[in-house]
Amino acid sequence: MSAPPSFPTLAGQGWSVHKKPTFSTIVASHVSGREVRDALYLNPIWNFELTFDGLDGTGGANGALGPQSLQALMGLFLQTQGQFGTFLFVDPTDNFALNQTVGTGDGATTAFTLTRTLGGFTEPVGWATSVLAVSVGGAALTTGWSIATPNSLTFATAPAAGAAVVASFAYAFLCRFDGDDLDFEQFMSNLWRAESVKFRSLRAQ
């Protein structure tokens, strides 16, 4: 599986940024006031909304915005055909796990899903972009492992039973746009903006 295109990092991004974890819960209320609740999602869907106050539509006349930043963002939307295709979004505040325990060996399992912990909650990452360090049972390994897309750490030899599998790695969110249209506004010569760019994360597996 080849990596999807990446959401561009653009200097014209403005404030504010919205990031919303979303669960789905069935709630059945009784006449007594008691409730029965059933959680449909084990892990959340992450909803993002970004604002771009300035996008350059030229080859660099508005240097601080980066040349053709309009084409970079618009091109990604066209490439994914709106909400049909997928892309990778690197959240500046949530993209790296340091010494993350991703599993415990049992002597037979060779593939471990890479996870990250946020405030005591652990979930699989969307797409592992690089792995910097791996250790098994406290011993650092430089060989004998590889990344299997989208988010698995695979060993040539299964880690021993009871051995903690720990990794430091970078990751991105696997996402799609929320809709099939995206509004770009030209407010000056060769200057554009996009007031609301919405997208959401997808289950990697």
C-alpha positions as CSV (number, residue, x, y, z in Angstrom):
1,M,0.0,0.0,0.0
2,S,1.5,3.3,-1.1
3,A,1.3,6.4,1.1
4,P,-1.5,8.9,0.3
5,P,-0.5,12.5,-0.5
6,S,0.2,14.8,2.5
7,F,-1.7,17.8,3.6
8,P,0.6,20.8,2.9
9,T,2.2,22.9,5.6
10,L,1.3,26.5,4.7
11,A,2.5,29.8,6.2
12,G,-0.8,31.4,5.6
13,Q,-2.7,29.2,8.0
14,G,-4.6,31.3,10.5
15,W,-6.4,31.0,13.8
16,S,-8.2,29.3,15.2
17,V,-7.7,25.5,14.8
18,H,-10.5,23.1,15.7
19,K,-9.8,19.5,16.7
20,K,-12.8,17.5,17.9
21,P,-12.7,13.8,19.0
22,T,-16.1,12.2,18.3
23,F,-17.6,9.0,19.7
24,S,-20.9,7.4,18.9
25,T,-23.1,6.1,21.7
26,I,-26.6,4.6,21.8
27,V,-28.5,5.8,24.8
28,A,-31.8,4.1,25.8
29,S,-33.7,6.0,28.5
30,H,-36.2,4.3,30.9
31,V,-39.2,5.9,32.3
32,S,-37.6,5.6,35.7
33,G,-34.8,7.9,34.6
34,R,-32.2,5.1,34.4
35,E,-30.2,4.6,31.2
36,V,-28.6,1.9,29.1
37,R,-25.7,3.0,27.0
38,D,-23.8,1.2,24.3
39,A,-20.5,2.6,22.9
40,L,-20.3,2.0,19.2
41,Y,-16.7,3.4,18.8
42,L,-13.8,1.9,20.7
43,N,-11.7,4.9,19.5
44,P,-12.8,8.3,18.3
45,I,-13.0,9.9,14.9
46,W,-11.0,13.1,14.9
47,N,-12.6,16.1,13.2
48,F,-10.4,19.0,12.1
49,E,-11.2,22.5,10.9
50,L,-8.4,24.8,9.6
51,T,-8.5,28.4,8.4
52,F,-6.1,29.9,5.8
53,D,-6.0,33.7,5.9
54,G,-3.6,34.0,3.0
55,L,-2.7,31.8,0.0
56,D,-0.4,32.9,-2.8
57,G,-1.6,32.2,-6.3
58,T,1.7,33.2,-8.0
59,G,5.2,31.8,-8.2
60,G,6.2,33.8,-5.1
61,A,5.1,37.4,-5.4
62,N,3.8,37.1,-1.9
63,G,6.9,35.6,-0.5
64,A,5.9,35.2,3.1
65,L,3.0,32.9,2.1
66,G,5.2,30.5,0.0
67,P,5.0,30.3,-3.8
68,Q,1.8,28.8,-5.1
69,S,0.4,27.9,-1.7
70,L,-3.1,28.2,-3.3
71,Q,-2.2,25.6,-5.8
72,A,-0.8,23.3,-3.1
73,L,-4.0,23.2,-1.1
74,M,-6.4,23.3,-4.1
75,G,-4.3,20.6,-5.8
76,L,-4.6,18.3,-2.8
77,F,-8.4,18.7,-2.9
78,L,-8.5,18.0,-6.6
79,Q,-6.2,15.0,-6.2
80,T,-8.4,13.4,-3.6
81,Q,-11.6,14.2,-5.6
82,G,-13.1,15.8,-2.6
83,Q,-14.1,13.4,0.1
84,F,-13.4,10.3,-2.1
85,G,-9.6,10.0,-1.6
86,T,-7.4,10.1,1.4
87,F,-4.5,12.1,2.6
88,L,-2.1,12.3,5.5
89,F,-2.3,15.1,8.0
90,V,0.6,15.8,10.4
91,D,-0.9,17.5,13.4
92,P,1.8,19.9,14.8
93,T,0.6,19.1,18.4
94,D,0.1,15.3,18.0
95,N,2.6,13.5,15.7
96,F,5.3,11.8,17.7
97,A,5.4,9.0,20.4
98,L,8.5,8.6,22.6
99,N,9.2,5.3,24.2
100,Q,5.7,4.1,23.6
101,T,4.8,0.6,24.7
102,V,3.0,-1.0,21.8
103,G,2.6,-4.5,23.1
104,T,4.0,-7.5,25.0
105,G,5.5,-10.5,23.3
106,D,4.0,-13.9,23.5
107,G,6.6,-15.9,21.5
108,A,4.4,-16.2,18.5
109,T,3.1,-12.7,17.5
110,T,5.4,-10.8,15.0
111,A,3.2,-7.8,14.2
112,F,2.2,-5.1,16.6
113,T,0.0,-2.1,15.9
114,L,1.6,1.2,16.7
115,T,-0.3,3.2,19.3
116,R,0.0,6.5,21.1
117,T,-1.2,7.5,24.5
118,L,-2.8,10.8,25.1
119,G,-3.8,11.7,28.7
120,G,-4.1,8.1,29.7
121,F,-6.1,7.1,26.6
122,T,-4.3,4.8,24.1
123,E,-5.4,4.3,20.5
124,P,-3.8,3.1,17.2
125,V,-2.1,5.8,15.1
126,G,-3.5,6.4,11.6
127,W,-0.2,6.1,9.6
128,A,3.3,5.6,10.9
129,T,5.6,7.8,8.9
130,S,8.9,6.8,10.5
131,V,10.3,4.7,13.4
132,L,13.3,6.0,15.2
133,A,14.0,3.4,17.8
134,V,12.7,0.0,18.8
135,S,13.4,-2.1,21.9
136,V,12.2,-5.5,23.1
137,G,12.5,-6.5,26.7
138,G,14.7,-3.4,27.3
139,A,17.2,-4.3,24.6
140,A,17.5,-1.9,21.7
141,L,17.2,-3.4,18.2
142,T,18.6,-1.8,15.1
143,T,17.7,-4.6,12.8
144,G,15.1,-7.4,12.6
145,W,12.1,-5.1,12.3
146,S,10.2,-3.1,9.7
147,I,7.2,-0.9,9.3
148,A,4.2,-2.4,7.5
149,T,1.7,0.1,6.3
150,P,-0.3,1.7,7.6
151,N,0.6,1.3,11.3
152,S,2.3,-2.0,12.1
153,L,5.7,-2.8,13.5
154,T,6.7,-6.2,12.2
155,F,9.5,-8.4,13.5
156,A,11.4,-11.1,11.7
157,T,11.4,-13.2,14.9
158,A,8.6,-13.0,17.4
159,P,9.5,-11.2,20.6
160,A,9.8,-13.6,23.6
161,A,6.8,-14.1,25.9
162,G,6.5,-11.3,28.5
163,A,8.9,-9.0,26.7
164,A,7.7,-5.4,26.4
165,V,7.8,-4.0,22.8
166,V,8.6,-0.3,22.9
167,A,9.1,2.2,20.0
168,S,9.7,5.8,19.3
169,F,8.0,6.9,16.1
170,A,6.4,9.7,14.1
171,Y,2.9,9.4,12.7
172,A,0.1,11.2,10.8
173,F,-3.6,11.1,10.8
174,L,-5.2,9.3,7.8
175,C,-7.9,11.7,6.7
176,R,-10.5,12.6,4.1
177,F,-12.2,15.9,3.4
178,D,-15.7,16.4,4.8
179,G,-17.3,17.4,1.5
180,D,-17.0,17.4,-2.2
181,D,-16.6,21.2,-2.5
182,L,-14.2,23.7,-0.9
183,D,-14.6,27.4,-1.1
184,F,-11.5,29.6,-2.0
185,E,-12.0,33.3,-2.0
186,Q,-9.8,35.8,-3.9
187,F,-9.8,39.0,-1.9
188,M,-6.8,40.8,-3.6
189,S,-4.7,40.4,-6.7
190,N,-3.1,36.9,-6.5
191,L,-4.2,36.6,-2.8
192,W,-6.7,34.0,-1.7
193,R,-8.1,32.6,1.5
194,A,-10.0,29.5,2.6
195,E,-12.1,30.3,5.7
196,S,-13.1,26.7,6.5
197,V,-11.2,23.6,5.5
198,K,-12.8,20.6,7.2
199,F,-11.7,17.0,7.3
200,R,-11.8,13.9,9.5
201,S,-9.7,11.0,10.4
202,L,-10.4,7.5,9.1
203,R,-9.8,4.0,10.6
204,A,-6.5,2.8,9.3
205,Q,-7.6,-0.9,9.6
